[in-house]
Amino acid sequence: MTDTVFKPGDDVFTTNARGIVIDVRATPSGKWVFGVEDAHGAVNYFTGAALRPAQS
């Protein structure tokens, strides 16, 4: 199974809400995590498996 890769500016659905990817980082174990800002301005980090592209 491959991880889905998102880039800053992508509109996504998280496990909690819809948001915009604002940060992409690699963990020490080699996984990618994505910082997503929601409509309230809160930023949470998710793995690619927890995100889905939002359809316009």
Helices and strands as residue ranges (DSSP letters): E 11-13, E 18-26, E 32-38, E 43-47, G 48-50, E 52-53
